[in-house]
Amino acid sequence: MDTDVSNRVLRTKELKLIFHHVMIDGKELFGAERALLFMLYKDRKELWSQVATCVKGIFKVNTDDGIIGACVKNGELVNVPNA
């Protein structure tokens, strides 16, 4: 058995679970209709999410794009109340 593969699979499952809990609890905490949580890959200038409310699959965005890019660039949360 390849322990490296087993460890990667376990970490992937743990990451999905963490994303899921943060999304549900965060959405309720902020009273939001939808939420999206990203991981930042600085070397690729890419934001990645596998969990988003009302979205299936993997969601990738360039760090220079739109409101998301502004959040990355400024290191601040942007709340859009009437998006």
Residue pairs with C-beta under 8 A, 6 or more apart in sequence:
15 50
16 50
16 51
19 37
19 49
19 50
19 51
20 51
22 37
23 35
23 36
23 37
23 51
23 52
23 53
26 32
26 35
26 37
27 33
27 34
27 35
27 53
30 79
33 53
34 52
34 53
34 54
35 52
35 53
36 49
36 52
36 53
36 55
36 59
37 49
37 51
37 52
38 47
38 48
38 49
38 61
38 68
39 47
39 48
39 49
40 46
40 47
40 63
40 72
41 47
41 48
45 62
45 63
45 64
46 60
46 61
46 62
46 63
47 60
47 61
47 62
47 63
47 68
47 72
48 58
48 59
48 60
49 58
49 59
49 60
50 57
50 58
50 59
52 59
61 68
61 69
62 69
63 69
63 72
63 73
67 78
67 80
70 78
71 77
71 78
